[in-house]
Amino acid sequence: MIGRGIAASRGKALARAMAAETQQQIDLEKKSKENLLHSVERVKEAIDSIAEEMKDEETRLEGEEEAMRLEIVQMQHTMLSDAVFHDSIRKELEEGYAPESAVARCIEAQCRMLEAIGDAYLAARTDDFRDVGNRIICRLLGKRYPDLGKLEEDVILTGENISPSVLAGAKKGKVKGLLLAKGSRTAHVCILAANMGIPAVVGCIGAEKIKDGDMVFVDGTAGKAAWEMDEAARADALAETVSYQEKQKILEKYTEKKGQTKDKVSVQIMANIMDAQAAEQAKQMGAEGVGLFRTEFLYMGRKDLPGEEEQFQAYKKAAEMLQGQPLVIRTMDIGGDKQSEALEIPAEENPFLGYRAIRICLERKELFFTQLKAVLRASAYGNVRVMFPMISSMAELEEALACLQKAKDELDQQRIAYDKDIQTGMMVEVPSTAILASRFIKKVDFFSIGSNDLTQYALAVDRQNEKVCGLYDYFDPGVLHLIYTVIRACEQENKECCLCGEMASDPLAVPVLLGMGLKKFSVNPSAVPLVK
C-alpha cells in the first residue's frame, strides 16, 4: 500500500508500526452509578497519579537537556493543576455524569471554546487539552496510556493523530518516524518531530488502519509512505533508507568544514535556536554562530514573565558557549502562531496581521526595556547582536532604536558593563520593508530575511490553512524579487544580510540564494551539514 501526505519533517525510516492512538471514544451522556464522593475521589487519584508521572518525565527530560519536549510536559502538568479545570469536572460530576464522561465533557467544552475564538495558536493547543483528558480517561478506565519512555525496539508511530506529550516522553532514539492520517506541517507534534530529527508524514489516508507490527516506510522529505509491503517493496524501502543514512553519515564530515563554494567564496552557515542549550548542539553540528535566537520561547508555557536576571543568564550562557562566534538575539516575537499566557493577549481574528512582536514591545515598553537590558548585559560576555522582528515602518524602527538607546543610558547610570558597539539589526519579513530596504539598511548594521512570513505576506497565503497552503511558495517570482531587492540593498551599503527561514535549508533554494549574492544562512542545527 502506497500512501501520500504532507512532508512534515525531513528524513527516511523503515521500522515496525506501533499504533499510538490516544483518543478514547466516550459516551458523553453516560450517567454515574457510583456516589458523588467516590467519583470525585477517583478523578482526584487519577489526576494526582498522572501529575507524579509527569514530574518524573520532567526530571528525565531536564537531564537530557531536551528543552522543547520538556516544555510540552511542563505545559500539560500545569493544565492538570489548574483549579478552574478541577472545578469544571466537579460540576459535571455533580450533574450525575460518570467520571470518564465528566472529564470528556469538560475537555470538549474547553476545546470548542478555543476553536470558536478563531486563533490558530489556541486552536492548535486543543491537542494538548485532549491529550490531558485522554490520559485521565485511560487511567479511569484502567487502560494503558502509551508509554514510549521504555521502548526497546525501533518503531514508527502510526494513527489518526498523536499527542505531543506521547512523543515528548519517548525513549531517545527509539521512535524512527511518524505516519499520521491527520495533521499539518505546523502541528505541535510535527514541530517536535523536526526538532528531534524524526521523519514525519501527516495527512496520509489509511495511516490510522495500519496494524501494530506491520513494517512501515516513511519518507518525510517527499511526503510518501508504504505499508503492507511484499518482499520486493521492503527491499526497495530498506535500500532507500540505508542510502539516506549513508548520505547523512557523509554529511557528518561537513560539520568540520567551513562554508565555502568551489571558487573559494566564504559562506557563513549559522543556526536558529530557541534556548541556550541548543547553542552547544549548533556548535557540534558545525554552525558558525547563531543567526537567530528565538527568545519568545522564554515567554511561552508559563504564567509569569521572565525577569531581567533570568533572561540575562540565558543569553549569557549561549554567548559563552559560542566562544566569540556571533549570537543574534531577536527580541520577542510573540503573536501569530506563538502565544504567551503570561502576556494575556486577547484573541484576534487575524493574529498574523495583528498585535504581535515589535508592536507589543513598543506598546508595553516595560517588557521591552527588561529584555533589552538583559541582551545588553549579555553582550559583555560574547559577540552578541540584537535584532528587532516584524518591523513594518520607519517609525517603528526609529522608536525601537530609541528604546535601545534608553536601555543603554540606564545601564550607564548603573555602571553595568555592556558592548558599547553592539550591532543592531532588523528582520525583513514584511513587504513594505523589503520594497524600501535601501532606506531601512541605512538605520541598522544588518538585515535578516524572514522568508516564512515574507512569503506568507507577499502572496496573501495563510501557510497553516490546509485549503490554501499549496499556494505558499518561496520560489514565486514576486517573492524572489523581494529577496533580491533586500540582498542588493545590503551589498550597496556594504552591510550583512542573512536569511533565516525554511528556505535557507532547502537544497534547491540554496544555489538560487547564492546566485543572488547571499552569503549568510541561518538554519535548524541539524540542517547545517546539509547546507554546507
C-alpha positions in Angstrom: 0.0 0.0 0.0 1.4 3.4 -1.1 0.3 6.5 0.8 0.9 10.2 0.2 0.6 13.0 2.6 2.3 16.2 3.8 6.1 16.1 4.2 6.2 17.4 7.8 9.8 16.5 8.9 12.7 15.5 6.7 14.2 12.1 6.6 13.6 8.4 5.8 12.9 5.5 8.0 11.9 1.8 7.9 10.6 0.1 11.1 7.6 -1.7 12.6 4.4 0.2 13.2 3.2 1.0 16.7 -0.3 2.4 17.0 0.0 5.2 19.5 -3.6 6.5 19.2 -4.7 8.0 22.5 -8.2 9.2 21.6 -10.9 7.4 23.7 -14.4 7.1 22.4 -16.6 8.1 25.4 -20.3 8.4 25.8 -20.7 12.0 26.9 -24.2 11.3 28.3 -23.3 8.3 30.4 -24.6 8.7 34.0 -22.8 7.5 37.1 -23.7 4.5 39.1 -21.4 5.4 42.0 -21.9 8.1 44.6 -20.5 11.6 44.1 -17.7 11.4 46.7 -16.4 8.2 45.2 -16.4 9.7 41.7 -14.6 12.9 42.9 -12.0 10.7 44.7 -11.4 8.5 41.7 -10.8 11.6 39.4 -8.5 13.1 42.0 -6.5 9.9 42.3 -6.2 9.7 38.5 -5.0 13.3 38.2 -2.6 13.0 41.1 -1.0 9.9 39.8 -0.6 11.4 36.3 0.9 14.5 37.8 3.5 12.3 39.6 4.3 10.6 36.3 4.8 14.0 34.6 7.1 15.1 37.4 9.3 12.0 36.7 9.2 12.8 32.9 10.3 16.4 33.6 13.2 15.2 35.7 14.3 12.8 32.9 14.0 15.4 30.2 15.9 18.0 32.2 18.7 15.5 32.5 18.7 15.0 28.7 18.5 18.8 28.1 15.5 18.4 25.8 14.0 21.9 26.1 11.1 21.6 23.6 10.0 18.2 24.9 10.3 19.4 28.5 8.1 22.5 27.6 5.3 20.3 26.4 5.3 18.1 29.5 5.5 21.2 31.8 2.6 22.8 30.0 0.4 19.8 30.4 1.5 19.4 34.0 0.3 23.0 34.5 -3.1 22.1 33.0 -3.5 19.3 35.5 -3.1 21.6 38.4 -5.5 24.3 37.1 -8.2 25.0 39.7 -10.7 26.0 37.0 -10.2 22.7 35.3 -10.8 20.8 38.5 -13.9 22.8 39.3 -15.4 22.2 35.9 -15.0 18.5 36.2 -16.6 18.6 39.7 -19.6 20.4 38.2 -20.1 17.7 35.6 -19.9 15.0 38.4 -22.5 16.9 40.4 -24.7 16.8 37.4 -24.6 13.0 37.7 -22.2 12.1 34.9 -19.8 9.2 35.1 -16.2 10.2 35.9 -14.9 9.5 32.4 -17.9 11.3 30.8 -17.4 14.3 33.1 -13.7 14.6 32.1 -14.6 14.2 28.4 -17.4 16.8 28.6 -15.1 19.3 30.3 -12.3 18.8 27.8 -14.7 19.1 24.8 -16.3 22.2 26.1 -12.9 23.8 26.6 -11.7 22.8 23.1 -14.9 24.1 21.4 -14.4 27.4 23.1 -10.8 27.6 21.9 -11.7 26.6 18.3 -14.5 29.2 18.2 -12.1 32.0 19.0 -10.5 31.7 15.6 -7.0 32.0 16.8 -4.6 29.5 15.0 -2.3 29.0 18.1 -5.2 28.5 20.5 -6.9 26.1 18.1 -3.7 24.1 17.9 -3.5 23.9 21.7 -6.7 21.8 21.7 -4.4 18.8 21.1 -2.8 19.4 24.4 -6.2 19.7 26.2 -7.5 16.5 24.6 -4.2 14.7 25.4 -4.5 15.6 29.1 -8.2 14.5 29.1 -7.4 11.2 27.3 -4.6 10.5 29.8 -7.0 10.9 32.7 -9.8 8.9 31.0 -7.4 6.0 30.3 -6.5 5.9 34.0 -10.2 6.0 35.0 -11.0 3.1 32.6 -7.9 1.1 33.7 -6.5 1.3 30.1 -2.8 1.6 29.3 -1.7 5.0 28.0 1.1 4.7 25.5 4.4 4.9 27.5 7.2 5.3 25.0 9.8 6.0 27.7 10.5 2.3 28.0 10.7 1.3 24.3 13.2 -1.4 23.5 12.6 -1.7 19.7 12.7 0.9 17.0 9.2 1.9 15.9 7.3 4.2 13.6 4.3 5.7 15.3 1.0 5.4 13.4 -2.6 6.5 13.9 -5.1 9.2 13.2 -3.2 11.7 15.3 -0.7 11.5 18.1 -0.4 13.9 21.0 2.8 15.9 21.6 3.3 14.5 25.1 3.4 10.9 23.8 6.3 11.8 21.5 7.9 14.1 24.1 8.0 11.2 26.6 9.6 8.7 24.1 12.9 7.0 24.8 15.7 8.8 22.9 16.4 7.3 19.5 13.7 4.6 19.5 11.0 6.5 17.5 12.2 6.4 13.9 9.2 8.1 12.3 5.6 9.3 12.4 2.9 8.4 9.9 -0.5 10.1 10.7 -3.8 10.3 9.0 -4.4 13.9 10.2 -2.3 17.0 11.0 -0.3 19.7 9.3 3.3 20.7 9.0 2.9 23.3 11.7 1.1 21.0 14.2 2.8 20.9 17.6 3.8 17.2 17.2 5.4 17.8 13.8 7.4 20.7 15.1 8.6 18.5 17.9 9.4 15.7 15.5 11.5 18.0 13.3 13.3 19.2 16.5 14.1 15.6 17.4 15.2 14.7 13.9 12.3 12.3 13.3 10.9 11.9 9.8 7.2 12.6 9.6 4.4 12.3 7.1 0.9 13.6 8.1 -2.5 13.8 6.3 -1.9 10.3 4.9 -5.2 8.5 4.3 -5.2 5.0 5.7 -2.4 5.6 8.3 -5.0 5.0 11.1 -5.7 1.5 9.9 -2.1 0.2 9.9 -1.7 -2.8 12.2 0.7 -3.0 15.1 3.9 -4.7 14.0 3.4 -4.1 10.3 6.6 -3.0 8.5 6.3 0.7 7.5 8.4 3.0 5.4 8.2 6.8 5.8 9.8 9.4 3.5 9.4 12.7 5.3 11.2 14.6 2.6 8.9 13.6 -0.3 5.7 13.1 1.8 5.2 9.5 1.0 4.8 6.2 2.9 4.4 2.5 2.3 2.9 -0.4 4.3 1.6 -3.9 3.7 4.7 -4.3 1.5 5.7 -7.5 -0.3 9.4 -8.7 -0.1 10.4 -6.7 -3.1 8.9 -3.4 -1.8 10.5 -4.0 1.6 13.9 -4.5 -0.1 13.4 -1.2 -2.0 12.4 0.6 1.1 15.4 -0.7 3.1 17.8 0.2 0.3 16.3 3.8 0.2 16.6 4.1 4.0 20.2 2.8 4.1 21.1 5.1 1.2 19.6 8.1 3.1 21.5 7.1 6.3 24.8 6.8 4.4 24.3 10.2 2.9 23.7 11.5 6.4 27.0 10.0 7.5 28.7 11.6 4.6 27.2 14.9 5.7 28.8 14.5 9.1 32.2 15.4 7.7 30.9 18.8 6.8 30.4 19.7 10.4 34.2 20.2 10.5 34.4 22.1 7.2 34.0 25.8 6.7 31.2 27.1 4.5 32.8 27.7 1.1 31.9 27.4 -2.6 34.2 25.7 -5.1 35.6 29.0 -6.2 36.6 29.8 -2.6 33.8 32.2 -1.7 33.1 32.1 2.0 29.6 31.5 3.1 28.6 31.6 6.8 26.2 28.9 7.9 24.7 29.7 11.3 21.9 28.1 13.4 18.5 29.0 14.6 18.0 28.2 18.3 15.3 28.5 20.9 17.3 28.1 24.1 20.8 28.3 25.4 21.4 24.5 25.4 20.8 24.5 21.6 23.8 26.7 21.1 26.0 23.8 22.1 24.2 21.5 19.7 24.7 24.1 17.0 28.4 24.2 17.5 28.6 20.4 17.4 26.8 20.4 14.0 29.4 22.9 12.6 27.4 26.1 12.8 29.5 29.2 12.6 27.4 31.1 15.2 23.7 31.6 15.9 21.8 33.7 13.3 18.6 33.6 15.3 17.9 33.1 19.0 14.1 32.9 19.2 13.7 34.5 22.6 9.9 34.2 22.6 10.2 30.6 23.9 11.3 32.1 27.2 7.8 33.6 27.5 5.8 30.6 26.5 4.4 27.7 28.5 4.3 29.7 31.8 2.0 32.0 33.7 4.7 34.5 34.8 7.0 36.7 32.7 10.8 36.1 32.7 12.6 38.8 34.6 15.8 40.6 33.5 18.1 38.3 35.5 16.6 35.1 34.1 16.9 36.4 30.6 20.4 37.7 31.1 21.6 34.3 32.4 20.0 32.5 29.3 21.6 34.9 26.9 25.0 34.9 28.7 25.1 31.1 28.7 24.5 31.0 25.0 27.1 33.7 24.3 29.8 31.9 26.4 29.0 28.6 24.7 29.7 30.2 21.3 33.2 31.4 22.4 33.2 34.5 20.2 31.0 33.4 17.4 28.1 35.7 16.7 24.9 35.4 18.7 22.0 37.3 17.1 19.3 37.7 19.7 15.9 38.6 18.3 13.6 40.4 20.7 10.4 38.5 21.5 8.3 37.6 18.5 5.1 36.7 20.4 1.9 36.6 18.4 0.7 34.9 15.3 1.2 31.2 16.0 3.2 31.8 19.2 1.2 32.9 22.2 2.2 33.6 25.8 -0.3 33.0 28.6 1.6 35.4 30.8 1.1 38.3 28.4 -2.7 37.9 28.4 -3.0 38.9 24.7 -6.7 39.0 23.6 -7.7 36.6 20.8 -7.8 38.2 17.3 -9.4 37.2 14.1 -6.2 37.7 12.1 -3.3 37.2 14.6 -0.6 37.2 12.0 -1.7 40.7 10.9 -2.4 41.9 14.4 -0.9 42.6 17.8 2.5 40.8 17.7 6.3 41.1 18.0 7.6 44.7 17.9 4.0 46.1 18.1 3.7 44.5 21.6 7.1 45.7 22.7 6.5 49.3 21.6 3.2 49.4 23.5 4.4 47.6 26.6 7.8 49.2 26.9 8.4 47.9 30.4 8.7 44.4 28.9 10.9 45.7 26.1 13.3 47.5 28.4 13.6 44.4 30.6 14.6 42.3 27.6 16.9 45.0 26.0 18.8 45.4 29.2 19.3 41.7 29.6 20.6 41.4 26.0 22.9 44.4 26.5 24.3 42.9 29.7 25.0 39.6 28.0 26.9 41.4 25.2 29.7 41.8 27.7 30.3 38.1 27.6 30.4 37.4 23.8 29.7 38.5 20.3 26.1 39.4 20.9 23.9 41.3 18.4 20.3 42.5 18.9 17.6 42.3 16.2 14.0 43.6 16.0 11.3 41.5 14.4 8.2 42.4 12.4 9.3 46.0 11.5 6.8 47.4 9.0 7.6 51.1 9.1 10.4 53.6 9.6 8.6 55.0 12.6 8.6 51.6 14.3 12.3 51.1 13.7 13.2 54.5 15.0 11.2 54.0 18.1 12.8 50.6 18.7 16.3 52.1 18.3 15.3 54.9 20.7 14.3 52.3 23.3 17.6 50.5 22.9 19.5 53.8 23.5 17.4 54.4 26.6 18.3 50.9 27.9 22.0 51.7 27.3 21.6 55.0 29.2 20.1 53.2 32.2 22.9 50.7 32.2 25.5 53.5 32.0 23.8 55.2 35.0 24.0 51.9 36.9 27.6 51.4 35.7 26.8 48.0 34.3 29.1 46.7 31.6 27.9 46.0 28.0 29.3 46.2 24.5 29.1 49.9 23.6 29.3 49.0 19.9 26.7 46.2 19.9 25.5 45.6 16.3 21.8 46.3 15.7 19.7 44.7 13.0 16.1 44.1 11.9 14.1 41.3 10.4 12.8 41.9 6.8 9.6 39.9 6.8 7.0 42.5 5.7 6.8 43.5 2.0 6.8 47.2 3.0 10.3 47.0 4.4 11.6 44.7 1.6 10.5 47.3 -1.0 12.2 50.1 0.8 15.2 48.0 2.0 17.7 50.6 0.7 16.3 53.2 3.2 16.0 50.9 6.2 19.5 49.5 5.9 20.9 53.0 6.5 19.5 52.8 10.0 20.9 49.4 11.1 24.0 47.3 10.9 22.4 44.2 9.3 19.3 42.6 7.9 17.9 39.1 8.4 15.3 38.0 5.9 12.4 36.0 7.5 11.4 34.1 4.4 8.5 32.3 6.1 6.5 35.4 6.9 7.7 37.4 3.9 6.4 34.7 1.6 3.1 34.5 3.5 2.5 38.2 3.4 3.7 38.8 -0.2 1.4 36.1 -1.5 -1.5 36.7 1.0 -1.5 33.0 1.9 -2.1 31.5 5.4 0.5 28.8 5.4 -1.4 27.0 8.2 -4.6 26.8 6.2 -4.8 23.4 4.5 -7.0 24.7 1.7 -4.6 27.4 0.5 -1.2 26.3 1.9 -0.4 24.8 -1.5 -0.1 28.4 -2.8 2.7 29.1 -0.3 5.8 29.1 -2.5 9.0 31.0 -1.8 10.1 30.3 -5.4 7.3 32.6 -6.6 8.9 35.3 -8.8 7.4 38.1 -6.7 8.9 36.6 -3.5 12.3 36.1 -5.2 12.3 39.7 -6.4 11.7 41.0 -2.9 14.5 38.8 -1.5 16.9 40.0 -4.2 16.0 43.6 -3.5 16.9 43.2 0.1 20.3 41.5 -0.7 21.2 44.2 -3.2 20.4 46.9 -0.7 22.8 45.4 1.8 25.5 45.0 -0.8 25.3 48.6 -1.8 25.8 49.7 1.8 28.5 47.0 2.5 26.3 45.6 5.3 25.5 42.0 6.3 22.4 40.1 5.1 21.3 36.7 6.4 18.2 34.6 5.6 16.8 32.5 8.4 13.5 30.9 7.2 12.8 27.4 5.9 14.1 28.5 2.5 17.7 28.7 3.9 17.8 24.9 4.4 16.2 23.9 1.1 18.8 22.3 -1.2 17.1 23.7 -4.2 16.9 27.2 -2.8 20.5 27.5 -1.6 22.1 27.8 -5.0 19.4 30.4 -6.0 20.2 32.5 -3.0 23.9 32.2 -3.5 23.4 33.4 -7.1 21.6 36.4 -5.7 24.6 37.2 -3.6 23.5 35.9 -0.2 26.5 34.8 1.9 24.9 34.2 5.3 22.3 31.4 6.1 20.7 30.5 9.4 19.1 27.1 9.7 18.0 24.5 12.2 21.2 22.9 13.7 20.5 19.5 12.1 20.4 21.2 8.7 23.9 22.9 9.0 25.9 20.0 7.4 23.3 19.6 4.5 23.6 23.3 3.6 27.4 23.2 3.8 
